[in-house]
């Protein structure tokens, strides 16, 4: 009898081949997402949907650029700054990229200190990250102002293909909105960390169980995603 039971158990452990096996495994395994918190799972789902949106924008940009018969503006000339009488190509974009990538480092350290329950260092590093993000948005506003004053519009520009303006304002504006939202959330969470809301379980938004700083990690996931998207925008829009 024992041998029969053992044989049946072994039969049940044999995986089903093909797509049916994959579907059966994911639908029957109760432990697949058992250790993933609701907040973290929802953030991953949001980031996945946002990836599709940014992907569509970049694919549309590449399609417009490769299909136009009018010459595309040279990024090294369009995004150059005149410093001390000399035109330096992409200098502002390089600084913006450095600032945003540096913010990923401070955010990673904030998450690390958050799980160590070091409230002071966590809050300070989150505020530093927010300052980097605000600096990036400020430089992007300067870039927009400069190009608008030079005649760039969503329907045209003085350097060539008319699609350049619409692609530029749509893609960088959508990303800049994400950075702005991230800065706001960083300040909100940093304030709650500094006050000790996650230690005394103060009632309100984004306050979790006592000693649980997972919201810092969730905010970090969003911020790292924003930084990663900028790398693709930088490569496709400014270097191509």
C-alpha positions in Angstrom: 0.0 0.0 0.0 2.8 2.4 0.9 4.5 1.6 -2.4 1.3 2.4 -4.3 1.0 5.8 -2.5 4.6 6.6 -3.2 4.1 5.7 -6.8 1.1 8.0 -7.1 3.0 10.9 -5.5 5.9 10.4 -7.9 3.5 10.4 -10.8 2.0 13.7 -9.7 5.5 15.2 -9.5 6.2 14.5 -13.2 5.8 17.9 -15.0 3.6 18.2 -18.0 5.5 19.0 -21.2 4.9 22.1 -23.3 2.8 25.2 -22.7 0.2 23.2 -20.8 2.9 22.3 -18.3 3.8 26.0 -17.9 0.2 27.0 -17.4 -0.5 24.2 -15.0 2.6 25.1 -12.9 1.8 28.8 -12.6 -1.9 28.2 -11.9 -1.4 25.4 -9.3 1.7 26.6 -7.4 0.4 28.6 -4.4 3.9 29.6 -3.4 4.8 31.4 -6.7 3.9 34.9 -5.3 3.4 34.0 -1.6 6.4 35.9 -0.4 5.9 39.0 -2.6 4.1 41.9 -0.9 1.1 43.5 -2.5 2.8 46.9 -2.8 5.9 45.5 -4.5 3.9 43.3 -6.9 1.7 46.2 -7.9 4.7 48.4 -8.6 6.3 45.7 -10.8 3.0 45.5 -12.8 2.9 49.3 -13.1 6.5 49.3 -14.3 5.8 46.6 -16.8 2.9 48.6 -18.3 5.0 51.7 -18.3 7.8 49.8 -20.2 5.3 49.1 -23.0 4.4 52.8 -23.2 8.0 54.0 -23.4 8.8 51.2 -25.8 5.9 52.4 -28.1 7.2 56.0 -27.9 10.8 55.0 -28.8 9.6 52.7 -31.6 7.4 55.5 -33.0 10.4 57.8 -32.9 12.7 55.3 -34.7 9.9 54.8 -37.3 9.5 58.5 -37.9 13.2 59.1 -38.2 13.9 56.2 -40.6 10.9 56.9 -42.8 11.2 60.7 -43.3 12.8 62.0 -46.5 13.8 65.3 -45.0 17.2 65.3 -43.2 17.0 64.7 -39.5 18.6 67.4 -37.3 22.1 66.6 -36.0 21.8 66.2 -32.2 25.4 67.4 -31.7 24.5 70.8 -33.2 20.9 71.1 -31.8 21.9 70.3 -28.2 25.1 72.2 -28.1 25.8 74.9 -25.6 28.0 78.0 -26.2 30.5 78.3 -23.3 33.3 80.8 -23.4 32.7 81.4 -27.1 32.9 77.8 -28.0 30.1 75.4 -28.9 30.3 72.2 -26.8 28.0 69.4 -28.2 25.8 67.5 -25.8 27.4 69.0 -22.7 24.1 69.7 -21.0 22.8 66.2 -21.8 25.9 64.6 -20.4 25.5 66.5 -17.1 21.8 65.6 -16.9 22.7 61.9 -17.5 25.4 62.0 -14.8 23.0 63.6 -12.3 20.3 61.1 -12.9 22.7 58.1 -12.8 24.2 59.4 -9.6 20.7 59.6 -8.1 20.4 55.8 -8.6 23.4 55.3 -6.3 22.0 57.5 -3.5 18.6 55.8 -3.8 20.2 52.3 -3.6 22.0 53.5 -0.4 18.8 54.8 1.0 17.1 51.4 0.5 20.1 49.7 2.2 19.9 52.0 5.3 16.2 51.7 5.3 16.4 48.0 5.9 18.9 48.7 8.6 16.3 51.0 10.3 18.7 53.9 10.1 16.1 56.6 9.8 18.4 59.6 9.6 20.6 58.3 6.8 17.7 56.9 4.9 15.8 60.2 4.9 18.9 62.3 4.0 19.8 60.0 1.1 16.2 60.1 -0.2 16.3 63.9 0.0 19.6 63.9 -1.9 18.1 61.7 -4.5 15.1 64.1 -4.8 17.6 67.0 -5.1 19.3 65.2 -8.0 15.9 64.6 -9.6 14.8 68.3 -9.2 18.2 69.4 -10.7 17.5 67.1 -13.7 14.0 68.5 -14.2 15.4 72.1 -13.9 18.1 71.4 -16.6 15.4 69.8 -18.8 13.3 72.9 -18.4 16.3 75.0 -19.5 16.8 72.7 -22.5 13.1 73.1 -23.5 13.3 76.9 -23.1 16.4 77.1 -25.3 15.0 75.0 -28.1 11.6 76.9 -28.0 13.5 80.2 -28.3 15.4 78.8 -31.3 12.2 78.0 -33.1 11.5 74.3 -32.2 7.8 73.5 -32.2 5.8 70.2 -32.1 5.0 70.8 -35.8 8.4 71.9 -37.0 11.9 73.2 -36.4 14.5 75.2 -38.3 17.0 72.4 -38.8 15.1 69.8 -40.9 12.4 67.1 -40.3 9.2 68.5 -38.8 8.7 65.3 -36.7 11.8 66.2 -34.6 9.9 68.7 -32.4 6.9 66.4 -31.7 9.1 63.4 -30.9 11.4 65.5 -28.7 8.6 67.1 -26.6 6.6 64.0 -26.3 9.3 61.6 -25.2 11.3 63.9 -22.9 8.2 65.5 -21.5 6.7 62.2 -20.6 9.9 61.1 -18.9 10.3 64.5 -17.2 6.8 64.0 -15.8 7.8 60.7 -14.3 10.9 62.3 -12.7 8.8 65.1 -11.2 6.3 62.6 -9.7 9.2 60.6 -8.4 10.7 63.7 -6.7 7.4 64.4 -5.0 7.1 60.9 -3.7 10.7 60.9 -2.5 10.1 64.0 -0.4 6.9 62.6 1.0 8.5 59.2 2.0 11.6 60.9 3.3 9.5 63.1 5.6 7.7 60.1 6.9 10.9 58.2 7.5 12.5 61.2 9.3 9.4 61.6 11.6 9.6 57.9 12.4 6.2 57.0 11.0 7.3 53.5 10.2 8.4 52.9 13.8 5.3 54.2 15.6 2.8 53.2 12.9 1.4 56.7 12.5 -1.9 56.6 10.6 -1.9 58.0 7.1 -0.8 57.2 3.5 2.2 54.9 2.9 2.5 53.9 6.5 3.1 50.2 6.9 3.7 47.8 9.8 6.1 48.8 12.6 9.7 48.6 11.5 8.8 47.8 7.8 10.6 50.1 5.4 9.5 48.3 2.3 7.9 51.5 0.9 11.5 52.9 0.5 12.4 49.9 -1.7 9.2 50.3 -3.7 10.0 54.0 -4.3 13.5 52.9 -5.3 12.1 50.5 -7.9 10.2 53.3 -9.5 13.3 55.6 -9.4 15.6 53.0 -10.9 13.1 52.4 -13.7 13.0 56.1 -14.5 16.8 56.2 -14.6 17.0 53.1 -16.9 14.5 54.6 -19.3 16.6 57.8 -19.6 19.6 55.6 -20.7 17.5 54.4 -23.6 16.3 57.9 -24.4 19.8 59.2 -24.2 21.1 56.5 -26.6 18.3 56.7 -29.1 17.5 60.4 -29.2 20.8 62.1 -28.4 23.5 59.7 -29.7 21.8 58.3 -32.8 
